[in-house]
Amino acid sequence: MPVDSYTRKDGSTRWLARVNHKYERHVKKGFATEEEAWEYYWRKKREMMVGDPGAKPSDITMAEMAERWIEFKRPRVKYSTLSDYKNQLDLRILPKFGKRKVNTITPMEIQKYLDSLPSPRLANKTRFVFGSIYKLAIRWRLAQMDPTRAVAGFKIEKKEARVLNMDELRKILYHLDDRWATQIILSVATGMRAGEANALTWGDVAPTFIVVNKSFRQGRLDSPKTFKSKRQVAISPAIWEMLKRHKEAQGNPPDNALVFPKENGGYLESWHVYTQLNRAAEKAGVGKVRVHDLRHTYTTWMVEGRRDLKLIQDQLGHADISTTMDIYTHVMEGTRKEYREWFDTHIAPNLLRGILSDELLPEEEQGKIVPLHKKRK
């Protein structure tokens, strides 16, 4: 309960208020009455949500607050995420609001600016950065309120992931040389992200699995997306033989050499893979293909092949199995239909007949499915 009573050592009763909001937890004791505790609870709850209207106004500008926010975020998010935040600030927020004091920016101004941006997705990302800055400013008592709470976001239609069929993949592979075909096949045979494949070294590759413990994105070697230190991605004997041939074609390089390097031996970026994939897809006449579509294709095959969801989660490197299930719900619908038909054919008749034994049924109803609501006689 947010408000509760407790007994002190002298035997008297007092009341306390527990106030929680996202990352903040606050407990205040010593209230003489329940009404006082509830009054404090609602006042503190509002302060946590929108800031303290009675706080002393700060002269800090948005540019100064953004700089403090970036330093606060630096040890708490990945490098690629921090780079994205900086881009949002440098390209959009600071040119428009950098010299303004954080306590003078109104919800209407922010809403009008977001409405002027070229895409809903961009507007939502900008709104998120704005809101995160204000939440920290309120937490540090540098802002009185969060104007973004009165700003409406934009609804974005989620694009369906493209799943390639075997014929489309064969056409694409036909237009790739052996080196690029090997990388595309590995991606669609393991579900690895492009940055993870680009960071692979030969020391990570074993006959039955690949160790994924790093990723190369935005010019930087980093840990995998889900912060998991490493995972083992199972590979089949055929994929192992393919990788061995690829290594021999490279002249059997040492373990610290990249599996898929650039011509100068450096790291590939995701756009390098995207360019090669789409050139081949265009020649094959199969339309535009994203590198991430290879990952969706692999997962769809796994789900349709009735592979264990825990195995799929481990292969993909999802931190939570709910992520795996949420993303690929469209694949599961066909599986659910088959399950319903199988259950009604093989399980339901025996299960429901077991509720009442044949001895308790009239002769004409023996061997039939018994409704759950039917009462014993």
Secondary structure, 3 states (H helix, E strand, C coil): CCEEEEECCCCCEEEEEEEEECCEEEEEEEECCHHHHHHHHHHHHHHHHHCCCCCCCCCCEHHHHHHHHHHHHCCCCCHHHHHHHHHHHHHHHHHHHCCCEHHHCCHHHHHHHHHHCCCHHHHHHHHHHHHHHHHHHHHCCCCCCCHHHHCCCCCCCCCCCCCCCHHHHHHHHHCCCHHHHHHHHHHHHHCCCHHHHHCCEHHHECCCEEEECCEEECCEEECCCCCCCCEEEECCHHHHHHHHHHHHHCCCCCCCCECCCCCCCCCCCHHHHHHHHHHHHHHHCCCCCCHHHHHHHHHHHHHHCCCCHHHHHHHHCCCCHHHHHHHCHHHHHHHHHHHHHHHHHHCHHHHHHCCCCHHHCCHHHCCCCCCCCCCCC
